[in-house]
Amino acid sequence: MTTYDNTAPESLNLNGAGIALEGYDPVSYFSGQPALGNPAIAFTYRGAIYYFTSAANKAHFEAEPEKYLPQYGGFCATAVSEGKTFSIDPVNYNVTDGKLYLFYKGEFGDAKPDWDADAENRRKNADANWAKGNLPPA
């Protein structure tokens, strides 16, 4: 039986160059001010490249990377709750219970209000779907 690794680079929402969060600093979300990171201040974790706005943010991430990683590999949390993956708008997010959730926002609408309307059940469904792995793209 093959075990699905939902932390492997191929299961993460990365751009073509392997950059996570579309270049946003993962630590910056936790201050309520998501900001584009600097490619000169980068760190690779589990095959994904993360950019940071400062050496201090990079040090925070290096010390506790799991604390700052987005849920569901950086895919839209609402989509994962529905059993699929979808891209995100990196500034459409929330931090709940110390965890970063990202959402799609674009020509097809805004997925965050759907999540917010029933966050508890959406989170349970997304956690279960993500644990199963092999989610198809939307």
Beta strands, then each sheet from edge to edge (+ up, - down):
strand 1: 38-45
strand 2: 48-52
strand 3: 89-96
strand 4: 99-103
strand 5: 105-106
strand 6: 109-110
sheet 1: 1+ 2-
sheet 2: 3+ 4-
sheet 3: 5+ 6-
end
